[in-house]
Amino acid sequence: MTKKINWDYFFVGILFIITALVSFSNPASNLVALVYGFAILAIIKGVSELTLRRRIDEFTGAKNVYILVLGIVDILLGVFLIFNASVGVIALPYIFAIWFILDSIFELAVASVYRNTAGNYYWFDIVMNVLGIVLGIVLLFNPVSSALTLAFLVGAYFLFSGISYLAAAF
């Protein structure tokens, strides 16, 4: 009995591997794609934070200004980057660093909401946000390394995913 090739997985695997090779050979184009992806994710994150704020308000009656500010900042940042991708490429390492730091600080300010309802998550949230601040500071003081690392990580993701899809195709 012969096994059929899953052509969808095969083509996706090949496409991912080609994307990885392009990413490794041309990190600048990879950074532009990262800027657009980052912008879209920032907008989605901002909208979800505004939705979360409304739900927390309905559930607890607490009007949390930090979540509102964080949601608005994320949306504004995403819109700015969509229309200014070249500025985003230059600023991407700094943006990531500052975003990690500010987001983690705001999340630490909001963490008290979880203390009474989700004790284990509360401590997990505290630890992850302290690590986010540390990572943001490291990225802030080494932006060139940060930019190259981002490009490499995206390329590595596509390479490993492509290999995985090829293996699944057979």
N, C-alpha and C positions, 0 to 999 in steps of 0.2 A: 504494500500500500504506500503510495507516495503522498507526501504532504504538500498541500498547495501553498504557494507564496501569497502572503497578504500584501498586495500591491500598494494599498494605502499606506501601511506602515513602512514599506520599503521606500516609497517616494518621500514621505515625511522625514525618514531617517537620512536620506541623501540630502534633502533640502536643509536639514538642521546641520549636517556636517559641512556643507558648503557655506552656510551662514557662519559657522564657527571659524572656518578657514579665512573668510573675508574679515571677520572680527579680529582675528589674530594679525592679519596682514595690513589692515587699515583701521587702527583703533579710533581714529578721528570720526569716521562714519559711524562706528559703533557708539561713540559718545553722543552723536546727534540723535541716534535712535534712542539712547538712554534718556536724553533730555525729554523727548516726546513721550516716552513711556512714563517717565517720572512725573511729567506734567499731568498726564491723564490719571495716574494713580493718586496724585495729590488732590485733584478735583473729586475723585470718587471718595477718597478718605475724608475730605472736608464735608461732603454731603452726608456721609455715614455718621460723622461726629455730630452734625446738626440733628440728625434723626435720633442718635443716641441721647443727646441732651434733652430732646422732647420726651423721650421714653423715661429717662431718669426723673424728669420733672413730674410726669404723670404717676410714676411708681412711688417716688419718695416725697414729692412736693418740694424738693430742693432745686432752686434755680442756679445752676452752675455756670458762672460767667466764663471760667477757664475753658470749658468745652466749646462754648460759643465762639470765643476768640480764636481758639485753635482751629475750629472748622472754617471760619472766615479766612484766616491766614492761609490755610492749606488751599482753599479754592482760589484765592487771589494769586498765590504763588503758581499754581497750575496754569491759570489763564495767562499770566505773564510769560511763562516759559513757552507756551504754545506759540505765542506771537513774537518771541525773541529767542529763538533756538540758538543763534550764534552767541548771544550773551550767556545763554544757559550752558553752553559747552565750556566757556571760560570759567564761569562761576560754579559749575556743577560740583566740583570737590568742596568748595566753600558752602554751597547750598546744602549739600548732604550733611556736612559737619554741623552747621548751624541748626538745620532741621532736626538732626538727632538730639542735639543738646536741648533746644527749646521744647521739642515734643516730649522728651523724657522729663524735663522740669515740670511741664504742664500736667503730664500723666502722674507724676509724683504728687502734685497738688490735688489731683482728683482721686487719688488712691484711697483716701479716707472713706469714700462711698462704699468701697468693697470690704472694709474692715469688718463690719457687722454682718454682712450677707454672705461673704465668701472668704473665709479666713485664709485658706491655703492659696487661693488666687491672689489675695492681698499681698502676701509675702513674695510670691512669684513676680507679681507686678513691680514691687519695690526693687527686687534684685535686677530684673530685666531693665528697668529704667535707670538705675545707677550704672549698669553696664553700658547703656545707650549714651549716657553723659560722658563716660570715659572714652568710648569709641569716637564720639563726636569731637572731643578734645584732641585725640590722636590724629584724626583726619584733618582738623583745622590747622594743625602745625606741620602737616606734611601733604599739601594739596596735590603735588605732581605725582607722588607715589599713589595717592588716593585715586586719581583719575586713571592711571595705568592699571591699578588693581581692579577698578570697576570694569574697564574694557576686557581685561583678562577673565574675570569671573563670568561675564556674560558669554564670552567665547567658550569657556570651559563648560558652562551649562549646556550650550547648544551641541558641543562635541559629545558629551556624555549622553545627552538625550538622543542624539542622532544614532549613536552606537546602540543604545538600548532599543530604539525603534527598529533598527536593522536586525538585531538579534530576535526581536519579537516577530518580525516578518517571516522568518524561516522557522 
